[in-house]
Amino acid sequence: MSAALKRGRDNELKVLASSGNVFADLGLPHSEEDMLKVEIAQAIVVTLRRKGLTQAAAGHIIGVDQAKVSALLRGRLRGFSIERLVGFLRALGRDVDVKISKEHAGQGKIRVQRAA
């Protein structure tokens, strides 16, 4: 778990524990979905680097132009849906498993488990 520094009332620094989801820590709506997009994008970036692909070659494989690959590599995920990102992973030869747990009280969570 990471921590963030914040100034208190008396201008003293306080350490705040992170939840592990920066979007939730900032109180943003759709934080779990945004974090899922980041996790999927990270897996895409790792896969592209592992394969040693140029941005143009990667774009050819996943069906987008080089500029979109560049945006993806820089974490600019606006305009990329979760569904589209999952499609990119599949085009790169990665399997994506979705597990839906039993129903429980309260809102459900989104978790990502990455294979080595």
C-alpha positions in Angstrom: 0.0 0.0 0.0 1.4 3.4 -0.9 1.1 6.6 1.0 0.6 10.3 0.0 1.7 13.4 1.9 -0.8 16.0 2.7 -0.5 19.3 4.7 -2.6 19.5 7.8 -4.2 22.6 9.5 -0.9 23.6 11.2 1.0 23.1 7.9 2.5 19.9 9.2 2.8 17.0 6.8 0.5 14.0 7.2 0.8 10.7 5.5 -2.4 9.2 4.1 -2.6 5.5 3.2 -3.6 4.8 -0.4 -6.4 2.4 -1.3 -4.4 1.2 -4.2 -6.7 3.0 -6.6 -5.6 6.6 -7.2 -9.0 7.4 -8.9 -10.9 6.3 -5.7 -8.4 8.2 -3.5 -9.2 11.3 -5.4 -12.9 10.7 -5.1 -13.5 10.4 -8.8 -16.7 8.7 -10.2 -16.2 5.4 -12.0 -12.9 4.9 -10.2 -13.0 1.1 -10.4 -13.7 1.2 -14.2 -10.9 3.7 -14.7 -8.4 1.6 -12.7 -9.5 -1.5 -14.8 -8.6 0.5 -18.0 -5.2 1.3 -16.5 -4.5 -2.3 -15.6 -5.5 -3.5 -19.1 -3.4 -0.8 -20.7 -0.4 -1.8 -18.6 -0.8 -5.4 -19.8 -0.9 -4.1 -23.4 2.3 -2.0 -22.9 4.1 -4.9 -21.2 3.1 -7.2 -24.1 4.2 -4.7 -26.8 7.6 -4.3 -25.1 8.1 -8.0 -24.6 7.3 -8.5 -28.3 9.7 -5.7 -29.3 7.1 -4.2 -31.7 7.3 -0.7 -33.2 4.3 1.5 -32.7 3.4 1.1 -36.4 3.7 -2.7 -36.2 1.7 -2.8 -33.0 -1.0 -0.6 -34.6 -1.2 -3.0 -37.6 -1.8 -6.0 -35.2 -4.4 -4.3 -33.0 -6.1 -2.4 -35.9 -5.3 1.2 -35.0 -2.9 3.8 -36.4 0.5 4.6 -34.9 -0.8 7.8 -33.2 -3.4 5.7 -31.2 -0.6 3.3 -30.1 1.5 6.3 -29.0 -1.4 7.6 -26.9 -2.0 4.2 -25.4 1.7 3.9 -24.5 1.6 7.3 -22.8 -1.4 6.4 -20.7 -3.8 8.6 -22.7 -6.8 6.2 -22.4 -9.7 8.6 -23.1 -11.4 7.3 -26.2 -10.5 3.7 -25.4 -13.3 1.6 -23.9 -12.6 -1.4 -21.7 -14.0 -3.6 -24.5 -11.7 -2.2 -27.0 -8.6 -2.6 -24.8 -9.5 -6.2 -24.1 -9.7 -6.7 -27.9 -6.2 -5.3 -28.2 -4.9 -7.8 -25.6 -6.6 -10.7 -27.5 -5.1 -9.5 -30.8 -1.7 -9.6 -29.2 -2.2 -13.2 -28.2 -3.2 -12.7 -24.6 -6.1 -14.6 -23.0 -8.5 -12.5 -20.9 -10.6 -14.4 -18.3 -13.6 -12.8 -16.6 -14.8 -14.3 -13.3 -18.1 -13.2 -11.8 -18.4 -14.0 -8.1 -21.4 -14.8 -6.0 -23.8 -12.0 -5.1 -23.2 -10.1 -1.8 -24.4 -7.1 0.0 -23.2 -3.7 -1.3 -21.6 -2.8 -4.6 -19.3 -5.3 -6.2 -15.6 -4.8 -6.8 -13.4 -5.1 -9.9 -10.2 -6.9 -9.5 -7.5 -7.8 -12.0 -5.1 -10.8 -11.7 -2.3 -10.8 -14.1 -0.4 -13.9 -15.2 3.4 -13.7 -15.1 
